[in-house]
């Protein structure tokens, strides 16, 4: 029997997690693996709700909405908070506190707030929708070089020179991991996000980041992020892909006793002709920080700062990963500033 496409299985998982009766849809041929992606999701939203007990119903906003997601556990809610606080804490460590006490770096560096406000709950998520959101809300965008170009030349995004991949999609990847909670679907959404602005390595790396964050959020115990990253790379990366080879080299040199400063010099030497915001060297820097300081937030950020390249983006990703596997003790005022965004995210992810 031919295996079902991974994206189709992820769509079924998502519909089930939201409370839809997917058995009804499959038996009556309302949904199927041969359907185009946008049409499949339209049909998913039209499936009837499964039968639940009264405890499974929750009033959200106006009316009664079934939002039975992956878990009732408070663990997921807490980890989503860790992700946001870890990212902001890391940015504050490399840049210092913003001038105004009520200001956050996070919306400036990775427009999670843009997607949380304008993309969550969309019936159809496609590259046209993502481009439209960015074009209509330029003041809420992180504005990488690719995004600046696309806002001006929005009619033909494929003319963007593919080597200038940037790292904007990498910075956004944890958002898709938090939103989906289904690892394979998180990877699909991150890949879609990266596809309209970037090509080549960026799409694959963002999918790996999103899948890893999603796995970390739904696991019962705090994971080793390097192990999850390796598993995601192994699952999503073609066998002879350069990303897999370079990551294996970093691991091998670590086992040989190479110190982190020498590992960073290797990255600088190997990728000296790459743009400063190219995703591949920046991803390897994040891997090095996680390998050499898996449970030391300050040391991991020191490695990122010493590496150079896209320090802000790498700090954000390192902050996300280290926060998921260590107990951060952030400034209480920071949690207060982030709580409205965290609560909105958790409300959508928890029944």
Secondary structure, 3 states (H helix, E strand, C coil): CCCCCHHHHHHHHHHHHCCECHHHHHHCCCCCCCCCHHHHHHHHHHCCECCCCHHHCEECCCCEECCCCCCCCHHHHHHHHHHHHHHHHHHHHHHCCCCCCCCCCHHHHCCHHHHHHHCCCCCCCCHHHHHHHHHHCHHHCCCCHHHHHHHHCCCCHHHCCCCCCCCHHHHHHHHHHHHHCCHHHHHHHHHHHHHCCCCCHHHHHHHHHHHHHHHHHHCCCCCCHHHHHHHHHHHHCCCCCHHHHHHHHHHHHHHCCCCHHHHHHHHHHHCCCCCCCCHHHHHHHHHHHHHHCCCCHHHHHHHHHHHCCCHHHHHHHHHHHHHHHCCCCCCHHHHHHHHHHHHHHHHHHCC
